[in-house]
């Protein structure tokens, strides 16, 4: 929210939702990754840009 506010942008649909909505959404993605582990991969975006890039490229290499 802070970055949007700093850029003068309004909240969109997802940012306007309450925390419960976001938690359910996260749970849904985790369940999809569990059920469809060959098709849905998770990336730890808390890491730095280089590590995130490494994770993405490693996941994509399976399909290239």
CNS distance restraints for C-alpha pairs under 8 A (distance, minus, plus):
assign (resid   1 and name CA) (resid   5 and name CA) 6.17 0.50 0.50
assign (resid   1 and name CA) (resid  11 and name CA) 7.48 0.50 0.50
assign (resid   1 and name CA) (resid  15 and name CA) 7.40 0.50 0.50
assign (resid   2 and name CA) (resid   6 and name CA) 6.08 0.50 0.50
assign (resid   3 and name CA) (resid   7 and name CA) 6.28 0.50 0.50
assign (resid   4 and name CA) (resid   8 and name CA) 6.14 0.50 0.50
assign (resid   4 and name CA) (resid   9 and name CA) 4.96 0.50 0.50
assign (resid   4 and name CA) (resid  10 and name CA) 6.79 0.50 0.50
assign (resid   4 and name CA) (resid  11 and name CA) 7.27 0.50 0.50
assign (resid   5 and name CA) (resid   9 and name CA) 5.67 0.50 0.50
assign (resid   5 and name CA) (resid  10 and name CA) 7.10 0.50 0.50
assign (resid  11 and name CA) (resid  15 and name CA) 5.42 0.50 0.50
assign (resid  11 and name CA) (resid  16 and name CA) 5.93 0.50 0.50
assign (resid  12 and name CA) (resid  16 and name CA) 6.11 0.50 0.50
assign (resid  13 and name CA) (resid  17 and name CA) 6.75 0.50 0.50
assign (resid  17 and name CA) (resid  21 and name CA) 6.22 0.50 0.50
assign (resid  17 and name CA) (resid  22 and name CA) 7.41 0.50 0.50
assign (resid  18 and name CA) (resid  22 and name CA) 6.97 0.50 0.50
assign (resid  19 and name CA) (resid  23 and name CA) 6.24 0.50 0.50
assign (resid  20 and name CA) (resid  24 and name CA) 6.22 0.50 0.50
assign (resid  21 and name CA) (resid  25 and name CA) 6.17 0.50 0.50
assign (resid  22 and name CA) (resid  26 and name CA) 6.15 0.50 0.50
assign (resid  23 and name CA) (resid  27 and name CA) 6.19 0.50 0.50
assign (resid  24 and name CA) (resid  28 and name CA) 6.13 0.50 0.50
assign (resid  25 and name CA) (resid  29 and name CA) 6.35 0.50 0.50
assign (resid  26 and name CA) (resid  30 and name CA) 6.20 0.50 0.50
assign (resid  27 and name CA) (resid  31 and name CA) 6.11 0.50 0.50
assign (resid  28 and name CA) (resid  32 and name CA) 6.18 0.50 0.50
assign (resid  29 and name CA) (resid  33 and name CA) 6.19 0.50 0.50
assign (resid  30 and name CA) (resid  34 and name CA) 6.20 0.50 0.50
assign (resid  31 and name CA) (resid  35 and name CA) 6.06 0.50 0.50
assign (resid  32 and name CA) (resid  36 and name CA) 5.72 0.50 0.50
assign (resid  32 and name CA) (resid  37 and name CA) 7.67 0.50 0.50
assign (resid  32 and name CA) (resid  40 and name CA) 6.82 0.50 0.50
assign (resid  33 and name CA) (resid  37 and name CA) 5.06 0.50 0.50
assign (resid  33 and name CA) (resid  39 and name CA) 7.61 0.50 0.50
assign (resid  33 and name CA) (resid  40 and name CA) 4.84 0.50 0.50
assign (resid  33 and name CA) (resid  41 and name CA) 6.04 0.50 0.50
assign (resid  33 and name CA) (resid  42 and name CA) 7.03 0.50 0.50
assign (resid  36 and name CA) (resid  40 and name CA) 5.76 0.50 0.50
assign (resid  37 and name CA) (resid  41 and name CA) 6.53 0.50 0.50
assign (resid  41 and name CA) (resid  59 and name CA) 7.21 0.50 0.50
assign (resid  43 and name CA) (resid  52 and name CA) 6.82 0.50 0.50
assign (resid  43 and name CA) (resid  55 and name CA) 6.42 0.50 0.50
assign (resid  43 and name CA) (resid  56 and name CA) 7.06 0.50 0.50
assign (resid  44 and name CA) (resid  52 and name CA) 6.80 0.50 0.50
assign (resid  45 and name CA) (resid  52 and name CA) 6.03 0.50 0.50
assign (resid  47 and name CA) (resid  51 and name CA) 5.94 0.50 0.50
assign (resid  47 and name CA) (resid  52 and name CA) 6.11 0.50 0.50
assign (resid  48 and name CA) (resid  52 and name CA) 6.23 0.50 0.50
assign (resid  49 and name CA) (resid  53 and name CA) 6.08 0.50 0.50
assign (resid  50 and name CA) (resid  54 and name CA) 6.16 0.50 0.50
assign (resid  51 and name CA) (resid  55 and name CA) 6.21 0.50 0.50
assign (resid  52 and name CA) (resid  56 and name CA) 6.22 0.50 0.50
assign (resid  53 and name CA) (resid  57 and name CA) 6.12 0.50 0.50
assign (resid  54 and name CA) (resid  58 and name CA) 6.05 0.50 0.50
assign (resid  55 and name CA) (resid  59 and name CA) 6.24 0.50 0.50
assign (resid  56 and name CA) (resid  60 and name CA) 6.14 0.50 0.50
assign (resid  57 and name CA) (resid  61 and name CA) 5.96 0.50 0.50
assign (resid  58 and name CA) (resid  62 and name CA) 7.25 0.50 0.50
assign (resid  59 and name CA) (resid  63 and name CA) 7.77 0.50 0.50
assign (resid  60 and name CA) (resid  64 and name CA) 6.44 0.50 0.50
